[in-house]
Amino acid sequence: GCRLNAFESEIVRDHAIKAGFDGAIIFNTCAVTKEAERQAGQAIRRARRNHPDARIVVTGCAAQLNPAKYAAMPEVDHVIGNEEKLKPETFLVLAGGGARLEVADIMTVRETAPHLVHGFDGRNRAFVQIQQGCDHRCTFCIIPFARGNNRSVPLGGIVEQTRTLVREGYREVVLTGVDICSYGADLPGKPTLGEAVRRLLAQVPELERLRLSSLDPAAMDDALFEALASEPRLMPHLHLSLQAMDDTILKRMKRRHLRGDAFRVAARARAVRPDIVLGADLIAGFPTETDAMFERTLASVDELGLTHLHVFPYSERDGTPAARMPTVAPSFRKARAAKLRATGERALERFLKTRIGGTAQVLIEQNGVGLSEHYASVRIAGAKPGDLVSAAITGIDGANLVGQIVQ
């Protein structure tokens, strides 16, 4: 699932351990596509076959949206909602036997309490939740109904969480949420995302690197661009939630930006941070998308200079307006997604070639591979997980750069 699920999974793990909820397998599901739900079902059934005596708990977005479906699975012992999974008392109840089904109405939740996470199993970058939920209603997206409305973590909680992770040895933090550009709209004084970034970096000077998860190009505030210009610890990589680059499709998606807005955001980012790289989320085969509409999205990969793509074939979500629109055949969706991915791979290869002969600051994750400040994957012989090294880039190996540590 998403980075937010990764953060929340650590909260769930901690609550379960402290409650003595031993011998359990907990699935923190995703519901962004049908495929995500299908894979969750497969994993649940496989877990029961492999661990016949374990107690199986299902939570997350898929469970929140359709709790009865998972409660009806014979493999599942308990189903809990997205709000319940974050409460320690839920796991105390489960440890004592617990109810089979506990899922409240997520739309009634009004606050997001800060949670202290001390680490991330198997990861050397840390995620920090800054908000939950979404007030917007894109026609293809079911997630607001799984996550509720926008609610932000007060800055003090974000600072405390970041300091805790830095003390635990994490050198890079990624700010995450469902719609982080809506951060602060519900807080006193209405601080913006950019203001939160600047204050976080000022209050945690020991944090070496900060990244942001997906950004809405319609809601990036002035302070965020100012932070890009003035804060070298804010990494020069932005991932934009574009979804499409044809104005008709964007309107039918009920997005809040148009094609021209994406170009203006890209130009402004490059004006303040010339070395910045841009990624994007793109959906292929949205209902009513013609070949010409798709070609405008495809062309934008090179026109915008996108480097890192997340491409999804459109997936119908019951209860969304898009699910009632005239559909594009699944075979066309798959073919268009493949074309987008191939174009993205060529764009990434061109970018990687420009890095040969230069240097990069690389945070090593696993197996001698880490991420540069520009979100490029770099393979470095002899580097250990958690190291932040300066590397001379000597070549390319598939989708990885190859580097040598500069002494």
C-alpha atoms as one frame of an Amber mdcrd trajectory, in Angstrom:
protein
   0.000   0.000   0.000   0.865   3.668   0.305   3.439   5.361   2.526   0.667
   6.257   4.947  -0.125   2.556   5.325   3.565   1.915   6.007   3.533   4.499
   8.800   0.303   3.168  10.260   1.510  -0.428  10.074   4.256   0.470  12.541
   1.629   1.935  14.913  -0.423  -1.250  14.577   2.644  -3.424  15.184   3.514
  -1.464  18.330  -0.038  -1.587  19.709  -0.311  -5.330  19.045   3.014  -6.119
  20.733   2.218  -4.002  23.792  -1.215  -5.636  24.091   0.352  -9.103  24.036
  -1.591  -9.915  20.881   0.734 -12.749  19.944   0.441 -15.231  17.110  -1.549
 -12.866  14.898  -1.258 -11.896  11.239  -2.573  -8.399  10.521  -3.375  -7.239
   6.985  -3.398  -3.456   6.506  -5.179  -3.413   3.157  -5.255  -0.984   0.227
  -8.338  -0.188  -1.871  -7.035   2.192  -4.514  -7.616  -0.409  -7.269  -9.478
  -3.685  -7.738  -6.112  -5.373  -8.173  -4.986  -4.249  -4.715  -8.095  -5.809
  -3.192  -7.694  -9.007  -5.231  -4.121  -9.408  -4.017  -5.219  -8.786  -0.423
  -7.750 -11.601  -0.694  -5.124 -13.945  -2.121  -2.673 -13.089   0.651  -5.277
 -13.662   3.355  -6.181 -17.107   2.002  -2.503 -18.019   1.606  -1.766 -16.915
   5.176  -4.508 -19.178   6.531  -3.165 -22.158   4.562   0.367 -21.547   5.793
  -0.568 -20.624   9.380  -3.724 -22.558  10.273  -3.558 -21.640  13.967  -2.855
 -17.912  13.621  -5.458 -15.264  14.344  -5.985 -13.194  11.199  -7.019  -9.540
  11.435  -7.962  -7.448   8.420  -7.901  -3.649   8.566  -7.047  -0.745   6.260
  -8.955   0.905   3.437 -10.490  -2.201   1.855 -11.765  -3.355   5.253 -13.143
   0.111   6.020 -15.057   0.243   2.730 -16.439  -3.287   2.759 -16.128  -4.782
   6.224 -18.844  -7.387   5.652 -16.930  -8.850   2.696 -13.878  -9.579   4.838
 -15.873 -10.642   7.882 -17.560 -13.243   5.652 -14.212 -14.811   4.706 -13.779
 -18.027   6.715 -10.045 -17.323   6.963 -10.592 -14.032   8.854 -11.026 -13.810
  12.631 -11.421 -10.032  13.086 -12.101  -6.978  10.925 -11.264  -3.514  12.320
 -11.580  -0.073  10.748  -9.037   2.585   9.876  -9.746   4.549  13.046  -9.876
   1.496  15.312  -6.504   0.190  14.137  -4.762   3.272  15.555  -6.156   2.824
  19.086  -4.188   0.742  21.615  -7.393  -0.327  23.358  -8.526  -2.099  20.170
  -5.665  -4.556  20.483  -6.217  -5.084  24.200  -9.773  -6.154  23.312  -8.530
  -8.379  20.486  -6.007 -10.001  22.809  -8.886 -10.911  25.078 -10.950 -12.481
  22.304 -12.475  -9.399  20.718 -15.419  -8.769  18.459 -15.368 -10.184  14.952
 -16.265  -6.839  13.402 -15.425  -3.337  14.683 -15.615  -0.634  12.004 -16.991
   2.829  12.823 -18.180   5.541  10.420 -14.906   7.165   9.342 -16.725  10.308
   8.158 -17.533  11.199  11.775 -13.847  11.383  12.787 -12.721  15.000  13.216
  -9.151  14.822  14.537  -5.956  12.932  13.870  -3.898  12.343  16.978  -0.114
  12.247  16.624   1.424   8.805  17.152   5.044   8.210  18.075   6.738   5.632
  15.861  10.292   4.669  16.772  11.271   2.816  13.620  10.267   1.067  10.407
  10.923  -2.628  10.039  13.358  -3.242   7.179  13.495   0.423   6.094  16.197
   3.072   6.349  13.970   5.991   5.419  11.173   7.028   7.749   7.629   8.170
   7.033   5.840  10.789   9.124   2.085  11.260   8.853   1.085  14.919   8.749
  -2.593  14.573   7.821  -5.388  12.127   7.144  -8.353  12.059   4.795  -9.396
  14.232   1.868 -12.081  16.870   1.366 -12.046  16.565  -2.435 -14.109  14.184
  -4.504 -12.257  13.168  -7.653 -14.686  11.073  -9.658 -12.426   7.995  -9.830
 -11.324   7.898  -6.188 -12.886   5.900  -3.360 -10.208   6.731  -0.785 -11.992
   9.695   0.931 -14.720   7.225   1.929 -12.093   4.937   3.452 -10.089   7.682
   5.131 -12.648  10.372   5.995 -12.289  14.120   5.679  -9.088  16.142   5.885
  -7.637  16.394   9.379  -4.122  17.540  10.185  -1.564  16.633  12.829  -0.505
  19.756  14.791   3.023  20.837  13.971   4.259  20.038  17.486   3.344  16.400
  16.939   5.155  16.323  13.592   8.262  17.867  15.133   8.232  15.426  18.062
   7.824  12.439  15.733  10.641  13.634  13.465  12.994  14.238  16.381  12.235
  10.756  17.714  13.085   9.160  14.377  16.289  11.172  13.991  17.365  10.055
  17.477  16.752   6.478  16.343  19.235   7.020  13.507  16.984   7.908  10.558
  18.590  10.457   8.261  15.710  10.978   5.853  12.043  11.569   6.583   9.170
  11.553   4.074   6.098  13.609   4.989   3.024  11.623   4.048  -0.758  11.632
   4.175  -3.736  11.250   1.874  -3.679  14.849   0.567  -0.711  16.637   2.117
  -1.287  19.869   0.182  -4.454  20.297   2.283  -2.351  20.264   5.434  -3.359
  22.823   8.049  -6.717  23.928   6.651  -8.411  22.587   9.789  -5.840  23.881
  12.310  -5.792  27.213  14.158  -4.118  29.824  11.978  -4.437  27.532   8.948
  -0.698  26.854   8.418   0.119  25.630   4.917   2.236  22.670   3.879   5.095
  24.983   2.898   4.979  26.746   6.238   5.006  23.398   8.039   8.042  22.285
   6.004   9.996  25.437   6.809   9.145  25.304  10.517   9.955  21.587  10.732
  13.387  22.065   9.174  14.070  25.039  11.454  13.028  23.151  14.601  14.816
  19.894  13.737  18.196  21.070  12.407  19.628  17.583  12.965  17.361  16.130
  10.221  19.573  15.637   7.182  17.017  15.035   4.407  13.320  15.737   3.958
  11.036  14.536   1.164   7.368  15.001   0.358   4.887  12.429  -0.899   2.474
  13.160  -3.768   1.541  16.813  -4.277  -1.633  18.306  -5.753  -0.462  20.797
  -8.422  -3.570  22.916  -7.736  -2.655  23.495  -4.099   1.107  24.001  -3.796
   1.537  27.169  -1.733   4.072  29.979  -2.078   5.922  28.946   1.078   6.583
  25.518  -0.411   8.346  27.039  -3.410  10.263  29.335  -1.052  11.386  26.283
   0.913  12.545  24.608  -2.301  14.587  27.692  -3.113  16.188  28.139   0.301
  16.333  24.732   2.017  18.973  22.333   0.642  17.742  19.646   3.067  14.424
  19.585   1.183  15.270  17.142  -1.577  15.079  18.320  -5.224  12.364  15.862
  -6.229   8.619  16.509  -6.456   5.998  13.890  -7.257   2.886  15.466  -8.772
  -0.598  13.960  -8.640  -1.389  14.761 -12.287  -3.546  11.712 -13.218  -4.008
  12.972 -16.811  -2.830  15.767 -19.088  -5.920  16.290 -21.249  -8.233  19.068
 -20.069 -11.466  17.245 -20.884 -10.400  14.176 -18.945  -9.145  16.306 -16.039
 -12.556  17.993 -15.835 -14.327  14.624 -15.935 -12.013  13.434 -13.199 -13.030
  16.540 -11.227  -9.415  17.434 -10.723  -8.681  20.992  -9.660  -5.950  21.653
 -12.211  -5.718  21.740 -15.993  -2.873  20.871 -18.354  -1.511  24.415 -18.320
  -1.399  24.469 -14.523   0.934  21.464 -14.511   3.332  23.256 -16.865   3.236
  26.391 -14.695   4.035  24.387 -11.556   6.933  22.628 -13.307   8.338  25.924
 -14.604   8.063  27.571 -11.190   9.775  24.636  -9.458  12.644  24.690 -11.949
  12.988  28.463 -11.636  13.616  28.210  -7.890  15.507  24.879  -7.959  17.088
  24.340 -11.402  18.249  20.778 -10.629  14.822  19.565  -9.524  13.371  16.362
 -10.973   9.655  15.699 -11.347   7.606  12.534 -11.087   3.896  12.001 -11.593
   0.930   9.709 -11.023  -0.907   8.987 -14.293  -4.080   6.992 -14.995  -4.444
   5.251 -18.368  -7.848   4.561 -19.914 -10.081   6.750 -17.784 -13.728   6.548
 -18.971 -14.359   8.424 -22.267 -10.605   8.776 -22.939 -10.044   8.780 -26.703
  -6.792   8.032 -28.486  -6.207  11.764 -28.979  -6.798  12.484 -25.286  -4.394
   9.732 -24.309  -1.761  10.997 -26.737  -1.819  14.403 -25.007  -1.061  12.703
 -21.703   1.620  10.549 -23.318   3.295  13.549 -24.957   3.363  15.425 -21.666
   5.866  12.963 -20.181   8.577  14.377 -22.431   7.134  17.894 -22.653   7.093
  18.277 -18.865  10.393  16.479 -18.459   8.966  13.870 -16.093  11.485  11.391
 -14.711   9.692   9.051 -12.291   6.225   7.760 -13.247   3.597   5.820 -11.294
   1.188   4.519 -13.954  -2.151   2.861 -13.231  -4.687   1.423 -15.666  -8.049
   2.891 -14.678  -9.848   0.697 -12.134 -13.583   1.040 -11.481 -14.460   1.658
  -7.871 -18.098   0.992  -6.964 -19.785   4.096  -5.606 -17.679   6.591  -7.565
 -19.115   8.779 -10.360 -16.517   7.540 -12.856 -17.806   3.985 -12.470 -21.037
   5.139 -14.152 -19.278   6.779 -17.125 -18.799   5.124 -20.549 -15.841   2.815
 -20.174 -12.665   2.248 -22.135 -12.100  -1.441 -22.873  -9.689  -3.069 -20.383
  -7.399  -4.139 -23.245  -6.996  -0.481 -24.278  -6.351   0.566 -20.690  -3.627
  -2.072 -20.390  -2.044  -1.107 -23.727  -2.073   2.593 -22.893  -0.567   1.955
 -19.472   2.191  -0.061 -21.128   2.944   2.813 -23.528   3.092   5.275 -20.653
   5.416   3.017 -18.686   7.704   2.496 -21.679   7.874   6.242 -22.266   8.623
   6.739 -18.583  11.394   4.140 -18.702  13.021   5.946 -21.622  12.721   9.268
 -19.794  14.322   7.766 -16.691  17.144   6.288 -18.762  17.851   9.696 -20.351
  17.943  11.283 -16.903  20.251   8.616 -15.492  22.698   9.125 -18.362  22.967
  12.807 -17.453  24.202  11.830 -13.975  27.226   9.841 -15.195  30.419  11.674
 -14.331  28.809  13.629 -11.510  28.420  12.968  -7.813  25.395  12.117  -5.715
  24.551  11.982  -2.020  23.104   8.516  -1.563  21.196   7.117   1.405  21.741
   3.355   1.370  18.662   1.224   1.972  19.362  -2.463   1.293  21.841  -4.654
  -0.610  24.129  -1.740  -1.414  21.370   0.194  -3.200  20.089   3.587  -2.099
  18.465   6.786  -3.261  20.176   9.939  -4.422  18.841  13.364  -3.566  17.087
  13.276  -6.972  15.352   9.971  -6.144  17.581   7.996  -8.478  18.409   4.449
  -7.417  22.187   4.017  -7.011  24.132   0.783  -6.513  27.347   1.187  -4.502
  29.615  -1.728  -3.630  30.573  -1.922   0.030  27.945   0.520   1.306  25.947
  -0.445   4.392  22.241   0.158   5.108  21.703   3.544   6.705  24.914   5.056
   5.334  24.644   8.485   3.705  27.570   8.603   1.292  28.975  10.828  -1.398
  29.330   8.770  -4.563  30.976   9.334  -7.921  28.552   8.090 -10.594  30.351
   5.850 -13.065  27.611   4.124 -15.074  24.157   2.585 -15.336  22.965  -0.920
 -14.520  19.365  -1.301 -15.702  17.260   1.179 -13.731  20.130   1.846 -11.283
  23.029   4.196 -11.395  26.377   2.714 -10.391  28.608   4.670  -8.047  31.783
   4.536  -6.007  32.165   6.079  -2.588  34.216   9.263  -2.669  36.719   9.169
   0.196
